[in-house]
Amino acid sequence: MPTVGRPGQPGFKEFDYTPKGIAAAKEYAEETGLSLHSEKAASGAPGRASRIKKSPPAAASSKVNIPEPTTVRY
């Protein structure tokens, strides 16, 4: 169902999902200056999930540059 504005916002209004309702919602949004939300956005359905970015694998211990042993105490 197309909506104009957010719930609780002054001027919030829902329209029927018909060609007349969609046209009326667009006209009402232009009159009031509020944003028009499509049916999918108004339903609260989750959007497309983004992929989790993984960090690159750590270098193997045999590949780590180990400095020469010293006599310094830490």
Stockholm file with secondary structure:
# STOCKHOLM 1.0

chainA/1-74         MPTVGRPGQPGFKEFDYTPKGIAAAKEYAEETGLSLHSEKAASGAPGRASRIKKSPPAAASSKVNIPEPTTVRY
#=GR chainA/1-74 SS CCEESCTTSTTCEECCSSHHHHHHHHHHHHHHCCCEECHHHHHTCCCCCCCCCCCCCCCCGGGSCCCCCCSCCC
#=GC SS_cons        CCEESCTTSTTCEECCSSHHHHHHHHHHHHHHCCCEECHHHHHTCCCCCCCCCCCCCCCCGGGSCCCCCCSCCC
//
